[in-house]
Amino acid sequence: MAGEIHGKVTTKGLRDSSGVLVYIEKVPGKAFAPPSVHARMDQKNMQFLPRVMPVVIGTTVDFLNSDSVLHNVFCPDACADRVNLGTWPQGQVRSFTFKKACFAMLLCKVHPEMQGFVAAVPTPYFAVTSPNGSYQIKDVPDGTYAVKVWHPRLKGTEKSVSVKGATEADFAVAK
């Protein structure tokens, strides 16, 4: 049987509640292979899109430059090997595989105001909140899990959630 976890994350100190990652940390006795299809993060309108991208550990992310200016992708975090993909023009793609659990901050050396995040987590059970804080994690096997909440500027939280069919779990996070 598979169910879902849905609910709302309330944030304090932010303009809205978008970009909060809600995920199941582990499913006992199960390991998850990364998808064979690469994930894609765009650099468009001088932003990383999506700003927060969750992936399963081992996933390769393709970084596309859709802007008419040069962009770069680098990460100062050790969990992402302090990668620097260099600088490339519009229409080109550079790739990196996130091999470890990581909340990687992505930056552009050409445009220091740009910031994005790749969250490499152990399971495919994750969702990123909408502006009103709502989220939905689909196809979750029935069971009890530690569900965690992460945001780059707020203190994370977690709670135990027992899933049987459609299950609601709300969270609140602040600085």
ChimeraX commands (.cxc) that place a marker at each C-alpha (Angstrom):
marker #1 position 0.00,0.00,0.00 radius 0.5
marker #1 position 1.17,3.50,-0.79 radius 0.5
marker #1 position -0.08,6.69,0.71 radius 0.5
marker #1 position 0.92,10.30,0.83 radius 0.5
marker #1 position 2.01,12.93,3.27 radius 0.5
marker #1 position 0.58,16.39,2.78 radius 0.5
marker #1 position 0.25,19.50,4.84 radius 0.5
marker #1 position 1.52,22.98,5.37 radius 0.5
marker #1 position 4.80,24.46,6.58 radius 0.5
marker #1 position 4.42,27.79,8.34 radius 0.5
marker #1 position 7.51,29.99,8.26 radius 0.5
marker #1 position 8.35,32.92,10.49 radius 0.5
marker #1 position 10.60,35.72,9.25 radius 0.5
marker #1 position 10.19,35.17,5.49 radius 0.5
marker #1 position 8.09,36.89,2.82 radius 0.5
marker #1 position 6.29,33.61,2.07 radius 0.5
marker #1 position 6.63,29.89,2.81 radius 0.5
marker #1 position 8.01,28.75,-0.55 radius 0.5
marker #1 position 11.21,26.80,-0.98 radius 0.5
marker #1 position 11.03,24.71,2.17 radius 0.5
marker #1 position 12.09,21.08,1.70 radius 0.5
marker #1 position 10.04,18.38,3.43 radius 0.5
marker #1 position 11.48,14.86,3.15 radius 0.5
marker #1 position 11.58,11.39,4.63 radius 0.5
marker #1 position 15.08,10.76,5.90 radius 0.5
marker #1 position 15.06,6.97,5.52 radius 0.5
marker #1 position 12.93,3.95,4.88 radius 0.5
marker #1 position 14.24,1.10,7.05 radius 0.5
marker #1 position 15.72,-1.72,5.00 radius 0.5
marker #1 position 15.60,0.19,1.71 radius 0.5
marker #1 position 18.23,1.95,-0.35 radius 0.5
marker #1 position 17.30,4.04,-3.36 radius 0.5
marker #1 position 19.23,4.21,-6.60 radius 0.5
marker #1 position 19.44,7.59,-8.31 radius 0.5
marker #1 position 17.31,8.07,-11.41 radius 0.5
marker #1 position 18.91,7.37,-14.78 radius 0.5
marker #1 position 17.51,10.63,-16.13 radius 0.5
marker #1 position 19.43,13.71,-15.01 radius 0.5
marker #1 position 17.76,16.45,-13.01 radius 0.5
marker #1 position 17.97,19.93,-14.52 radius 0.5
marker #1 position 18.54,23.30,-12.86 radius 0.5
marker #1 position 18.34,26.37,-15.06 radius 0.5
marker #1 position 20.09,29.70,-14.78 radius 0.5
marker #1 position 17.47,32.06,-16.14 radius 0.5
marker #1 position 16.69,35.72,-15.49 radius 0.5
marker #1 position 19.78,35.83,-13.25 radius 0.5
marker #1 position 18.36,33.14,-10.91 radius 0.5
marker #1 position 18.84,29.45,-10.24 radius 0.5
marker #1 position 15.54,27.74,-11.14 radius 0.5
marker #1 position 14.28,26.02,-9.17 radius 0.5
marker #1 position 15.93,27.79,-6.25 radius 0.5
marker #1 position 15.71,24.64,-4.09 radius 0.5
marker #1 position 16.06,21.30,-5.87 radius 0.5
marker #1 position 15.86,18.02,-3.93 radius 0.5
marker #1 position 17.43,14.94,-5.50 radius 0.5
marker #1 position 18.25,11.40,-4.41 radius 0.5
marker #1 position 21.91,10.93,-3.46 radius 0.5
marker #1 position 23.85,9.95,-6.60 radius 0.5
marker #1 position 21.73,12.04,-8.97 radius 0.5
marker #1 position 23.46,13.96,-11.75 radius 0.5
marker #1 position 22.20,17.52,-12.13 radius 0.5
marker #1 position 22.55,19.32,-15.47 radius 0.5
marker #1 position 23.01,23.08,-15.12 radius 0.5
marker #1 position 21.68,24.96,-18.15 radius 0.5
marker #1 position 22.52,28.59,-18.89 radius 0.5
marker #1 position 19.40,30.13,-20.46 radius 0.5
marker #1 position 20.59,33.74,-20.07 radius 0.5
marker #1 position 22.40,35.72,-22.76 radius 0.5
marker #1 position 25.27,36.36,-20.31 radius 0.5
marker #1 position 27.99,34.04,-19.02 radius 0.5
marker #1 position 27.20,32.06,-15.87 radius 0.5
marker #1 position 29.22,29.91,-13.50 radius 0.5
marker #1 position 28.24,27.27,-10.94 radius 0.5
marker #1 position 30.32,26.64,-7.86 radius 0.5
marker #1 position 29.67,25.27,-4.40 radius 0.5
marker #1 position 31.83,26.04,-1.35 radius 0.5
marker #1 position 30.48,23.02,0.56 radius 0.5
marker #1 position 32.72,19.99,1.17 radius 0.5
marker #1 position 29.76,17.61,0.78 radius 0.5
marker #1 position 29.62,18.66,-2.89 radius 0.5
marker #1 position 33.43,18.43,-3.28 radius 0.5
marker #1 position 33.66,22.25,-3.47 radius 0.5
marker #1 position 32.81,21.86,-7.14 radius 0.5
marker #1 position 33.44,24.65,-9.63 radius 0.5
marker #1 position 32.02,23.90,-13.07 radius 0.5
marker #1 position 33.58,26.94,-14.67 radius 0.5
marker #1 position 31.85,29.58,-16.76 radius 0.5
marker #1 position 29.81,28.96,-19.91 radius 0.5
marker #1 position 27.57,30.80,-22.38 radius 0.5
marker #1 position 23.88,30.65,-23.15 radius 0.5
marker #1 position 22.50,27.30,-24.28 radius 0.5
marker #1 position 25.30,25.20,-22.83 radius 0.5
marker #1 position 25.01,22.67,-20.01 radius 0.5
marker #1 position 27.50,21.50,-17.38 radius 0.5
marker #1 position 26.80,18.54,-15.08 radius 0.5
marker #1 position 27.69,17.39,-11.59 radius 0.5
marker #1 position 26.78,14.25,-9.63 radius 0.5
marker #1 position 25.85,14.74,-5.96 radius 0.5
marker #1 position 27.40,11.60,-4.44 radius 0.5
marker #1 position 26.88,12.37,-0.73 radius 0.5
marker #1 position 24.03,13.55,1.46 radius 0.5
marker #1 position 24.27,17.30,1.15 radius 0.5
marker #1 position 22.52,20.65,1.33 radius 0.5
marker #1 position 24.69,22.33,-1.29 radius 0.5
marker #1 position 24.64,26.09,-1.71 radius 0.5
marker #1 position 25.19,27.01,-5.37 radius 0.5
marker #1 position 26.65,30.33,-6.40 radius 0.5
marker #1 position 27.68,32.10,-9.61 radius 0.5
marker #1 position 31.11,33.79,-9.52 radius 0.5
marker #1 position 30.02,36.10,-12.34 radius 0.5
marker #1 position 26.84,37.21,-10.52 radius 0.5
marker #1 position 27.33,37.04,-6.72 radius 0.5
marker #1 position 23.65,37.84,-6.06 radius 0.5
marker #1 position 22.62,34.46,-7.53 radius 0.5
marker #1 position 22.06,31.64,-5.06 radius 0.5
marker #1 position 20.42,28.23,-5.34 radius 0.5
marker #1 position 20.45,24.94,-3.44 radius 0.5
marker #1 position 20.60,21.25,-4.28 radius 0.5
marker #1 position 19.54,18.97,-1.44 radius 0.5
marker #1 position 20.84,15.43,-1.97 radius 0.5
marker #1 position 18.80,13.20,0.34 radius 0.5
marker #1 position 18.63,9.41,0.83 radius 0.5
marker #1 position 15.04,8.80,-0.35 radius 0.5
marker #1 position 12.85,9.90,-3.26 radius 0.5
marker #1 position 10.13,10.94,-0.82 radius 0.5
marker #1 position 10.38,14.72,-0.80 radius 0.5
marker #1 position 8.55,17.90,-1.76 radius 0.5
marker #1 position 9.26,21.63,-1.86 radius 0.5
marker #1 position 6.60,23.94,-0.49 radius 0.5
marker #1 position 4.55,26.39,-2.54 radius 0.5
marker #1 position 4.33,30.08,-1.49 radius 0.5
marker #1 position 1.46,29.29,0.91 radius 0.5
marker #1 position 3.52,26.52,2.53 radius 0.5
marker #1 position 1.58,23.56,1.18 radius 0.5
marker #1 position 3.35,20.38,0.10 radius 0.5
marker #1 position 2.54,16.82,-0.95 radius 0.5
marker #1 position 4.80,13.75,-0.95 radius 0.5
marker #1 position 3.21,11.01,-3.07 radius 0.5
marker #1 position 3.55,7.22,-3.23 radius 0.5
marker #1 position 4.87,6.82,0.31 radius 0.5
marker #1 position 4.76,3.23,1.61 radius 0.5
marker #1 position 2.64,2.84,4.72 radius 0.5
marker #1 position 4.81,2.99,7.83 radius 0.5
marker #1 position 6.26,5.36,10.41 radius 0.5
marker #1 position 9.00,7.75,9.33 radius 0.5
marker #1 position 11.13,10.63,10.54 radius 0.5
marker #1 position 9.96,13.51,8.36 radius 0.5
marker #1 position 12.40,16.41,8.25 radius 0.5
marker #1 position 12.03,20.03,7.20 radius 0.5
marker #1 position 14.93,22.09,5.82 radius 0.5
marker #1 position 15.30,25.67,4.63 radius 0.5
marker #1 position 18.60,27.51,4.02 radius 0.5
marker #1 position 17.72,30.42,6.33 radius 0.5
marker #1 position 15.57,28.74,8.98 radius 0.5
marker #1 position 16.17,26.20,11.70 radius 0.5
marker #1 position 15.08,22.74,10.58 radius 0.5
marker #1 position 12.73,20.49,12.45 radius 0.5
marker #1 position 11.48,16.91,12.31 radius 0.5
marker #1 position 8.71,14.73,13.63 radius 0.5
marker #1 position 7.64,11.13,13.46 radius 0.5
marker #1 position 4.78,10.62,11.02 radius 0.5
marker #1 position 2.76,7.41,10.66 radius 0.5
marker #1 position 1.54,7.03,7.10 radius 0.5
marker #1 position -1.54,5.02,6.28 radius 0.5
marker #1 position -3.22,6.33,3.17 radius 0.5
marker #1 position -3.46,10.13,3.00 radius 0.5
marker #1 position -1.74,11.55,6.07 radius 0.5
marker #1 position -1.52,15.18,7.16 radius 0.5
marker #1 position 1.59,16.61,8.82 radius 0.5
marker #1 position 2.02,20.33,9.46 radius 0.5
marker #1 position 5.25,22.01,10.53 radius 0.5
marker #1 position 6.41,25.43,11.74 radius 0.5
marker #1 position 9.94,26.75,11.28 radius 0.5
marker #1 position 11.66,29.99,12.24 radius 0.5
marker #1 position 15.13,31.51,12.44 radius 0.5
marker link #1:1,2 radius 0.2
marker link #1:2,3 radius 0.2
marker link #1:3,4 radius 0.2
marker link #1:4,5 radius 0.2
marker link #1:5,6 radius 0.2
marker link #1:6,7 radius 0.2
marker link #1:7,8 radius 0.2
marker link #1:8,9 radius 0.2
marker link #1:9,10 radius 0.2
marker link #1:10,11 radius 0.2
marker link #1:11,12 radius 0.2
marker link #1:12,13 radius 0.2
marker link #1:13,14 radius 0.2
marker link #1:14,15 radius 0.2
marker link #1:15,16 radius 0.2
marker link #1:16,17 radius 0.2
marker link #1:17,18 radius 0.2
marker link #1:18,19 radius 0.2
marker link #1:19,20 radius 0.2
marker link #1:20,21 radius 0.2
marker link #1:21,22 radius 0.2
marker link #1:22,23 radius 0.2
marker link #1:23,24 radius 0.2
marker link #1:24,25 radius 0.2
marker link #1:25,26 radius 0.2
marker link #1:26,27 radius 0.2
marker link #1:27,28 radius 0.2
marker link #1:28,29 radius 0.2
marker link #1:29,30 radius 0.2
marker link #1:30,31 radius 0.2
marker link #1:31,32 radius 0.2
marker link #1:32,33 radius 0.2
marker link #1:33,34 radius 0.2
marker link #1:34,35 radius 0.2
marker link #1:35,36 radius 0.2
marker link #1:36,37 radius 0.2
marker link #1:37,38 radius 0.2
marker link #1:38,39 radius 0.2
marker link #1:39,40 radius 0.2
marker link #1:40,41 radius 0.2
marker link #1:41,42 radius 0.2
marker link #1:42,43 radius 0.2
marker link #1:43,44 radius 0.2
marker link #1:44,45 radius 0.2
marker link #1:45,46 radius 0.2
marker link #1:46,47 radius 0.2
marker link #1:47,48 radius 0.2
marker link #1:48,49 radius 0.2
marker link #1:49,50 radius 0.2
marker link #1:50,51 radius 0.2
marker link #1:51,52 radius 0.2
marker link #1:52,53 radius 0.2
marker link #1:53,54 radius 0.2
marker link #1:54,55 radius 0.2
marker link #1:55,56 radius 0.2
marker link #1:56,57 radius 0.2
marker link #1:57,58 radius 0.2
marker link #1:58,59 radius 0.2
marker link #1:59,60 radius 0.2
marker link #1:60,61 radius 0.2
marker link #1:61,62 radius 0.2
marker link #1:62,63 radius 0.2
marker link #1:63,64 radius 0.2
marker link #1:64,65 radius 0.2
marker link #1:65,66 radius 0.2
marker link #1:66,67 radius 0.2
marker link #1:67,68 radius 0.2
marker link #1:68,69 radius 0.2
marker link #1:69,70 radius 0.2
marker link #1:70,71 radius 0.2
marker link #1:71,72 radius 0.2
marker link #1:72,73 radius 0.2
marker link #1:73,74 radius 0.2
marker link #1:74,75 radius 0.2
marker link #1:75,76 radius 0.2
marker link #1:76,77 radius 0.2
marker link #1:77,78 radius 0.2
marker link #1:78,79 radius 0.2
marker link #1:79,80 radius 0.2
marker link #1:80,81 radius 0.2
marker link #1:81,82 radius 0.2
marker link #1:82,83 radius 0.2
marker link #1:83,84 radius 0.2
marker link #1:84,85 radius 0.2
marker link #1:85,86 radius 0.2
marker link #1:86,87 radius 0.2
marker link #1:87,88 radius 0.2
marker link #1:88,89 radius 0.2
marker link #1:89,90 radius 0.2
marker link #1:90,91 radius 0.2
marker link #1:91,92 radius 0.2
marker link #1:92,93 radius 0.2
marker link #1:93,94 radius 0.2
marker link #1:94,95 radius 0.2
marker link #1:95,96 radius 0.2
marker link #1:96,97 radius 0.2
marker link #1:97,98 radius 0.2
marker link #1:98,99 radius 0.2
marker link #1:99,100 radius 0.2
marker link #1:100,101 radius 0.2
marker link #1:101,102 radius 0.2
marker link #1:102,103 radius 0.2
marker link #1:103,104 radius 0.2
marker link #1:104,105 radius 0.2
marker link #1:105,106 radius 0.2
marker link #1:106,107 radius 0.2
marker link #1:107,108 radius 0.2
marker link #1:108,109 radius 0.2
marker link #1:109,110 radius 0.2
marker link #1:110,111 radius 0.2
marker link #1:111,112 radius 0.2
marker link #1:112,113 radius 0.2
marker link #1:113,114 radius 0.2
marker link #1:114,115 radius 0.2
marker link #1:115,116 radius 0.2
marker link #1:116,117 radius 0.2
marker link #1:117,118 radius 0.2
marker link #1:118,119 radius 0.2
marker link #1:119,120 radius 0.2
marker link #1:120,121 radius 0.2
marker link #1:121,122 radius 0.2
marker link #1:122,123 radius 0.2
marker link #1:123,124 radius 0.2
marker link #1:124,125 radius 0.2
marker link #1:125,126 radius 0.2
marker link #1:126,127 radius 0.2
marker link #1:127,128 radius 0.2
marker link #1:128,129 radius 0.2
marker link #1:129,130 radius 0.2
marker link #1:130,131 radius 0.2
marker link #1:131,132 radius 0.2
marker link #1:132,133 radius 0.2
marker link #1:133,134 radius 0.2
marker link #1:134,135 radius 0.2
marker link #1:135,136 radius 0.2
marker link #1:136,137 radius 0.2
marker link #1:137,138 radius 0.2
marker link #1:138,139 radius 0.2
marker link #1:139,140 radius 0.2
marker link #1:140,141 radius 0.2
marker link #1:141,142 radius 0.2
marker link #1:142,143 radius 0.2
marker link #1:143,144 radius 0.2
marker link #1:144,145 radius 0.2
marker link #1:145,146 radius 0.2
marker link #1:146,147 radius 0.2
marker link #1:147,148 radius 0.2
marker link #1:148,149 radius 0.2
marker link #1:149,150 radius 0.2
marker link #1:150,151 radius 0.2
marker link #1:151,152 radius 0.2
marker link #1:152,153 radius 0.2
marker link #1:153,154 radius 0.2
marker link #1:154,155 radius 0.2
marker link #1:155,156 radius 0.2
marker link #1:156,157 radius 0.2
marker link #1:157,158 radius 0.2
marker link #1:158,159 radius 0.2
marker link #1:159,160 radius 0.2
marker link #1:160,161 radius 0.2
marker link #1:161,162 radius 0.2
marker link #1:162,163 radius 0.2
marker link #1:163,164 radius 0.2
marker link #1:164,165 radius 0.2
marker link #1:165,166 radius 0.2
marker link #1:166,167 radius 0.2
marker link #1:167,168 radius 0.2
marker link #1:168,169 radius 0.2
marker link #1:169,170 radius 0.2
marker link #1:170,171 radius 0.2
marker link #1:171,172 radius 0.2
marker link #1:172,173 radius 0.2
marker link #1:173,174 radius 0.2
marker link #1:174,175 radius 0.2
view
